[in-house]
Amino acid sequence: MEITDNAKISGKKREALEVAEEAREKEWARPSFVSELFQGRLPWDLIVPFPEQSEEDRKIGDEFIARLEKFLVKNIDPDEVDRTGEIPPPALKGLAELGCFALKIPKEYSGMGFSQVNYNRILQLVASYCASTSVWISAHQSIGVPQPLMIFGTEEQKKKYLPRFRKGEISAFALTEPDVGSDPARMKTTAVPVDGGKAYLLNGEKLWCTNGPVADILVVMAQTPPKVVKGRERKQITAFIVEKTMPGIETVHRCQFMGLHGIQNGLLRFRNVKVPRENLLGKEGEGLKLALMTLNTGRLTMPAGVTGCAKWCLGVVRQWANEREQWGGPIGKHEAIARKISAIAATTFAMEAMHLMTAAMADSKKTDIRLEAAMAKLFCTEASWRIIDATIQIRGGRGYETAQSLKARGEKPWPVERLMRDARINTIIEGTSQIMRLFIAREAMDPHLQKLLPLMDPKKTPAEKIKGGLEALGHYARWYPGQWVYWIHRKVEELIPEPLETHFEYAEATAHRLARNLFLAMAVYQQALEQKQEVMTRLVNIGTDLFAMAVTISRALRMRTKNPNDGTPVELADLFCREARRRIGRQFRALFVNDDRFTYRIAQETLQGKYLWLEKGIVPP
C-alpha cells in the first residue's frame, strides 16, 4: 500500500517516500498491543499477566551475569577507557572467551543461545558499568551481522559465519553515508554485477559504522541495478556480507565523539571490492527491509542498556541525598529534591517493565513487536536522559566534576559527568526520537490507510471504488461510534488493586480518545498530515505513555501477586501513571490548538536570515 500518489510531491521526495514505503513490513500476521491501542482497543491479554522468565532460563542468566560482573570489575576501568579511548585487548579477549560476542547465536552454530530476556539483562549490567563496552557488545550482535544473518541468511552462510563470532570476531552494520542519514533514496554506494552476475563490485563510503574500524565481517547496504516496478524504475538497495580481508576496504577515519570514547566508529571506504554473489544477504532489493526487521529486535537492547544507567543513577541519588546535608538536614528531605528522586524511582520501574515486556514478546514470537520495540526505544532513551539530567542536578557541582578529579581530592568518584556524555547519543542512534515518532505514526495509521487509500487509487475502476467505499463506510459506521460508547473489560479490572484501578480505566478511555483523534487528524489533514509532524508527534507521545502505563500496571500486578505484602511496586506504578496522565493531558490540549504554524514560520524566517541581528555581538561560528 503506497502513500505517495500525489502529483504535488516533488520527484526526490516521492522517490524517498516510495523507497521507504517499499521497505515496510506490510502484513500484520501477528497481533500487536500498540497497533490495537491506536485503534481504540487495549488487548490486555497480550500483556497480562506480565511475562515471567522461567526458573531454568533465569538461572542460566544469573550464572552468566555473576561471572561477567566479576570480570568487568577486575579487567575494565571505565574511566581509563574514557581517558585513553581504548578497551584493553586482553579485556576484549576475555569477553570473547566468556561468549559475549555470541550471546544470542544458537548453540547449533557454537553460540551461547541466550534468550532475548537474558540478553537484555546482560546488556543492562554492562551498560550500567561501562557504556563503551556495552556498545562493543550490542552493536556487534544487535544490529551487526549476527542478527540479520539469523533472519535472512542461508544455511550455508550461517554455518560459515556464525561460529566465528564465538571465537571473538567482531561485526558491523554499514548503512549511513556522509550525505545520507535517514533518507535511503539518496544512497550512493553501489554494487555492480560483474563476471556474468557471479560477483559484485562494491564502491562507496559508509559513515558512523560502529565497530567498523575493527570489524572482521560487515553487512553493507548498496544500490544494485534498478528494476522496473509497475511501469516505473525503482531503486534496489541490497545487503551484502563483506569480509575485511577483501581487497579494497579502507578505514579512512576513526570518529571521535562527545562520549563513548572507547568505541570504534569510523568512515569506511570501498573501492572495487569484489563480493561473491553467495555473500548477498537476502534477495536483491531487500536491503532496507532487512535493516528495518533487524532493528525491530535490535532496538530492544537500548532500552535495557539505558535502564541499567537509570538504576545506577537511582543508587547514586539515594546515597547522596541521604548523606549530603544542607539547610539543617539531608537534601533528600527537601521537597524540590524529593520530587526528583521519586520521579527517578517511578520512571526506572516503568523503564524496566518496558524492556522486560518487549524482550519477552520477542522470545515468545507470538506478537508483532515492530511498534512495541520502537516505543520502548523512544520511551526509555528519553526517560533516561531526564533521569541523568536530574541526577546531575541533585549532585550539584559534583555532578559536573569528573570522576578522576573527585577521586583525587578524596571524594566518591561517581562518574555522573561521564554518564551524561555517554548517554547523549541514545536518543539519536538506531533511529532518532523524531524518526521513531514518524515510524510509529505511519504504522499506527496503517489500518485506516489500507481501507481508505484504494478509494484514491487512479488505477481502480469506478466499480471497485464504489465497492471499497461501501465496505469502508460499513466499517466506520460501526467503529467510530464504538470509540464513544464502550465497556470496560471487567475480567482484567478485577485483578487490579484500588490504587491502580483509576489508571486502568483511564487507559481504556484514553485509548478510545486517541483513536478518535488519530482518525480526526487523518480526516482533517488527509495527505497533508505527512507535513504535520508536530500533530503526529503528540499522537505518538500519547500512545507511548499509554503503552508504558499498561506494561507498568501489568508488572506491578505480577509482583503484587507474588508478594502480596510488598506494596512498593503498586506505589511506583501509581506514581508513574499519575505523571504519565499529566503528560498525556498536555499533549491532547495542544493537538489542534497550538502555535505550530507560527513556530514554523519563525523557523523559516530564521533560516532566511531575517533575524541575523540576533547573532551580533559574538565571535561567529
N, C-alpha and C positions, 0 to 999 in steps of 0.2 A: 504494500500500500504506500503510494508516494504522496508527499505533501507539497509538491513543487509545481503543480500545474497552475502557474500564474505568470502571465505574459509580462507583468510588471517587474518580475525579478530579473536582475542583471544576469548575464551569461555566467560570470565567475561565481556569483552567489548561488545560482541554480545548480551549477556543477558541484559546488561544495555540498549543498543540501542533498543532491542525488547520491553522491558518494557515501555520505554519512547514512542516508536512509537505506541504501543497499546493504550496508554492513549490519544493520539492526537484525536482532532476532525477532522475526515477525510472528512467530507462533507462541502461544501460551499453553503448552502441553500439560503443565502442572499448575496447581493453584498458587496464588501469591497473596499474602496478607495485605501488603501495601497496595497492590493493584485493586483489590476489593475495597480497601479503605477509601480510595479516591472515587469509588462508585457508590459510596454511602453504606457499605456493609463492613462489619467487623467480624470476620470469621474466627472467633476466639478459639475454636477447636484447633486451629493451626499453631497456637502459641500457649494454650492452657491444656494440661499442666505444663509448666516450664520444663523443657527437656533436661533430663539429668544424666550425667555421664555414668556409664556402667562402672561397677566397682573394679572390674578387670581392667578397663581402659584407664580409669583414674589411677590405679596402681602403677600401670606402665608409665604414665605421665609423671607421677610423683617421684618414682625412682630415677627417671632421667633428669628431671628438674633438680633434684638434690645433687646429683653428680655434676651437672652443669653449673650450678651456683658455686660450688666449691672451686671448680675450675676457673670460672670467671674472676672470682675474688683473688685467687692465687696468681693468675697469669696475665691479667689485663688491668692496667691502671688507666681508667677513663680520662683522667686529667692529663696524663702523659700522652695518651693518644691524641687528645685535643691540642696539646702543645707541639708535638712532633709531626702530626698528620699521618702517622703510620701505626698500624696494628702489628705488633712483633710477629715475624714469620713463625717462630715456634708456637705462638698462640694460635695462629691460623691452622697450623699443622695439627695442634691438639684438638681444635674444634672439628676438624675433618675426621680425626680418629674417633671422636665421640659420635660422629654421624650427623653433625649439624648441617651439612650441605646435602643431605639426602633424607630429610625428616619425613616428607610426605611421599617419597618414592616407594612404590610397593616392594615388599620383600622379595618377590619373584625377580625383581631387577636389582637386587642387592641393597635396597633401601631400608629405611627404618620402619616404614609402613605405618606412621602415626596418623591418627585421626586429625581432622581439622581442629577439633576442640583442644587436643593436646598440643598441636602445632601453635595455636593461639596462646595457650598457657605458657609455652616455651618462649615465644616472642615477647609476651608481656613481661616475663622475668628479665630477658636480655635487655629490652628497651629501658627498663627501669634502672639499669646499671650503666650501660654504655650504648648510646644511640648509634654511634658509628658501627659498632659490632652488629647491632640488630639489623642495620641496613645491608651489611655484607651478606648476612644470612637470608633475610627476607627478599631482597631484590633478586638474589640468585634463584630462589625457587618459587616465589610468589608470582613474579612477572618475568622471570628469566626463562631459560629453556625448559626446565622440568615440567612446569605446569602446562604450557601449550603442547609440549611433546606428548604428555599423558592423554591429552584430549584429542589431538589431531594426528599424532604420529602413527606411522605404520608399525607393525610388529617388529620389522627389521630395524627401523630407526630406534625404537625403544630399547631393543636388545643391544644395539651398538652404543648408544649414548648414555642411557640412564645409569648403568653400573659405574661409569666413570665418575659420577658425582659422589658416590660413596667413597671414592678414593681421594676426594678433595678437589677435583676440578671445579672451576667456577664458570658461571654463565652470566649472560647479559641480554638485554632486550633493546634493540636499536630501531626506534620509530621516529622520534623527534629529529628535526633538521634545523640548521641555523635560521632559516627563514620560514619554518613550518612548525607550528605548535599544535593547536587543536584542529587545524584545518588540513586534513589529509589530501584534499584535492590538489593542493599545491606541492605535493611531494615531488622532489626532483631526482632522487636516487632511482636508477634504472637497472633492470636485469634483462638483457637482450639475449634471446636464444641463439646459440651457435652450435656448430657440429651437428647440424640436422636436428636440433632440438634436444641433443643428449646432454647439453650443459647450458649455463647462462653466464654472461659476462656482467659482473656487478660493478657499477660506478656511482659514486656519490659520497656525501658526507652525512654523518649522524652525530647529533649533539646531545649532551647530557645523558650519555649511556652509563648508568650506574653499574659498576664493576667492569665497564668496558675496557679500560686500560689493562686490566689483569685477567680478563676473561679468556678461557680456553675455547669456549663454544658460545656462539651468539645466535639469536633469532633476529634476522634483518628483514625489514619491510622495504620493498622496492616496487617500482612500476614495471609491469610486464606489458607487452604489446596490447593495445586496447582492443575491445571486442564490440561488435555491433549488437546492441540490445534494444529491441522494439524500434528498429529503424534508426537508432542514434548511436553514435560512438560513445562508449563508456570506458573510463579508466579502469585498469585492473591493478589492484595492489595485492602483491603476493608475498608470502613469508618463506624465508629460506633458513636452513640450518647452515651456519658458516663457522668453519674452524679457523682459529687464529693462525694455524700453520699454513693456511692457503696463501700463496704469494699475492702481494698487492694490498695488504691491510696495514695501515699505519695509524698509530696513536699520535695525533697531531698536538694534543694539549690535554693536560690533566687540569680540570677545573677546580678552582678554589672558592669556597663558599663562606657565608656568614657563620655557619655552624657545620656540624658533621665533618669536622676536619679530617677524620680518619677514613672517610670513604674514598673509593677510587671511582671517579666520574670524569668522563672526558669527551673530547671531539675525536671521532674516528673517521678516517678517510679510506675509501675503497676504490682502487684503481685497477680496472680489468681483472677483478678477482673471479677466477673461473670456478663456478659452483656446479657440481654434477646434478643432473635432473633428479636423482634419487634423494637429494637433500631438500627438495621442495617440501615444505611442511603444509599439509592440506592440499587443496587444489588451487590452480591459478585463479586470482581474483578473490580469494577468501581471506586475504591477509588482515583486513580490518575486522572482519567478523571474528577471526581468530584472536585478535587483540582484545576486542570487547568481551568475548567469552572468557578469555584468560583473566581479565580484570574483574569479572564478576566474582570469581573466587579469590583472586589475588588481592583485591581490596580488603578482604576480611582481616588481613594481617595488621593493617594500620590501626583499626580500632583497638585491637589487642595491645599493640605497642604503646599507643597514647594513653590507654587505660593504665598501663604499668607506670607511666610517668605521673598520671593523676594520683595513683595510690602513693607513690613516693612523695609527692607534694603534700598529700594529706598527713603523712607521717612527719614531715618537716614542720608544718604549721601547728600540728598537735603538740609537738615537743616545744617548739619555740614560744608559742602563745601561752604555755604553762610556765615557762621559766623566765621569760622576759617581763620585767616589771616597769610600769610607767604610771605616774599619777596615782600612786598608792596601791597598786595591785597588778596582777598578771594582765597582759594586754588582751588575753582571751576573754577576760571578764567585761571588757568594754564592748558595748553593743555594736559599734561600727565594725570591729574586727570579728566579733562573734557571728555576725551575719555572713561575712565572707567564708568563715570556717564551715558553717552549716551548709552553705551553698556548695562548697567543695565536696563535703561528705555526701550530700544527696546526689549531686551530679555524678560523682565517681560510682556510686551504686547503680545509677542508670546506665552509665557507660559500660560497666561490666555486664549488666543484663543484656545490653545491646550486642556486645561482641560474642558473648556466650550463646545467645539465641541464634544469631546468624551463622555461627560456626556449627552449631548442632543441626541447623537446617541444611547446611552444605553436606554434612555427614549423612543425614537421612536420605537425601536426594528425593524427597517427596514433594518439595516445593520449588517453585521458580524463584531464585534469590536475586535476580538482577536488580530489582528495586530495593530490596532489603539490604544488599551489600552496599549499594550506592548511598543509601540513607545512613547506614552505620558509619561509613567513612565520613560523610558530611557532618553528621551529628557529633561523633566522637572527636574528630580533629578540631572542630570549632569549640567544643566544650573544653577540651584540654587546654587550648590556648587561653581561654578565660581563666581556667584554674591556675595556670602557670603565672599569668599576669597578677592574679590575686595573691599568689604565694610571694612573688617579688615584693608586692606592696606590704604584705604582712611582715616580711623580713626587713623592710626598710633599706637602709644603706647597705646592710649585709647581704641583701638580695642582689644588689648591683655589683658588689665586690666579688672578685674571682676567688675560687676555692684555694688557689695557691697563696694568695695574699692573706686570706683568713687563717690558713694553716700557719703561715709564717709568723703571725702575731698571736698564736696560741688559741684561736677560736675553732669551733667545729667547722670543718671545710665543706659545708654543704654547697654543691656546685649549682645553685639555682640559676646563676647568670649563664652558665654553660647550657643548662637545660633549655632556657629560653632561646638561645641562639640555635640549638639543635632542633628545636620544635617548630621554629617559624615556617619551615618548608612544608609542614604536614598538611596545611590547607591548600597547597599548590600541587604537589606531586600526585601522580596517579589520578589525575582529574582535579582541576581547581574546584573550589566550592561553587564558583559561578557555573562551570561546565557541569558539575554534578546536578545542580538545580535544573539546568536546561534538559539534561538527560532524563531526570526523573519526571519533569513536566511532560516531555514528549511521550514517555511510556504511560504516564497517567492518563493522557488524552487518547491513547490508542483505542480503547473500546468504543469511544464515540466516533473517532475517525474512521474506523472500519465500517461503521454504519452510515456515516454522512458523506464521506469523500466520493463514493461511487455515484452519488447524485450530481456531482460536479464534473464527472469524467466525460470529456467530449467524445470519447470513443464508445460510450454506452448509447444504445438505441433509446428512443423515447419510451418504448415499452419496458425496457429494462429499468429505466429511471423511475417510471411510474410504479413498477413492482417494488423496487428498492425503497421508494418514498413511502409507500403504504406500510411496508414492514417496519421502517424506522418510526413512522407515526404510531403504529401499534405498540412498539416497544416503549416509546417515551410517554405514551398515554398511560401506561402502567407504572413506568419507572419514576417519572417526575413527581406525581402525587405521593408516591411512596417515600420520597425524601422529606415530605412534610408530615405525613401521618405514618407512624411506625410503632413497633412494640419492642420492649427490652427483652433480651434473652434471659429469662428468669433462671434457667438451669445454671448458667455461669454466675449470675449475680448472687445466687445463694451461697456461693463459695467465698464471697468477698467480705472481709470484716468491715465493720461500720466506718472506720476512718477512711477507707478507700472506696466505699460504695458510691459516694457522690462523684468521685473521679471516673468510676466505671460508667455511670450514667452520662456524665459529661462527655466522655469519649464517644459513646454511642450517638448522642445528639449532635456532637460536633462533626462526626464523620458525615452525617447527612447534610449538615450545613456546608461542609467543604464540597461535597458532591454537587450541591445546588449551585454554589458559587463558581465552581470549575465549569459547569455546563453554561452558566450565565456568561462567564467571560468568553467562552468559545462562541456563543451566540452573538454577543455584542461586538467583539473584535474580529471574529471569523479568521481569515488568513492573516490579518494584521496582528493577531495575537502573537505571532512569531517575533514581532518587534517589541511587544510589551513585556520585556524581560523582568521588570520590577513586579508586575502583576503575577507573573509565573513564579517569581521568587517567593512572594508572600504565600501563594497557594502551597508551594513545596515546603516552606517553613512550617506551615500549619500541619501538613501531613507528617512531616518528620517528627515534630513534637508529639503528635498523636501516637505514632508508632512507638516512640520512646516511652510514652506514658503506658501504653499497653504492655510492652515487654517488662517494664519495671513493676507494674502491678502483678503480672504473672510470676515474676521472680519472687516478689515479696510473699505471694500466696504459697509458693512451693516451700520457701524457707520457714514460713509460719506453720505449715503442715508438719514439717519435720521436727520443729522445735516450738510447740505452742507457747512455751513460757518466755520465749525471746520476742519481745515486741519491737526490737530495733529495726528489722527490715521494713516493717509496715510504717514505722515513723519516717524512715528515709524516703520510702516511696511516696508517702503522703506529702512530705515537703517538696520533693521533686515535682509532683503533679501540680501542686499549688503554683510553683514558679512557672511551669510549662503553660498552665492555663492563662496566666497573666501575659506571657509572650504571645500566645495564640490570639488573645483578645486584641492586642495591639496590631497584629497582622490583619485581622478581619476589619478593624476600623479603618485601616489605610488601603484596603483593597481597591475600592473605587473612588474614595475621596482622599486625594493625595496631591503632592506637588510634583509628580513625575514629569509632566510637560515642562514646567518651569525649570526644574533642575537640569533637564536635558538641554534646554535652550541655553542656560548659563554655561554648561559644559562645552557646547559647540562654539559659543562666542569666545570662551576662553581659548579654545584651540585655534580660533581665527585671529587671536591676538588683540581682542577688544580690551582686555584687562592687563596689557603689558605694563601699565603704570604701577600695578601692584607688585611687580617684580623688581622695581627700582630700589636702590639703597643696599644692594648686596653684591658680592662677587658672583657674577653669573655662572650658571652651570655649564 
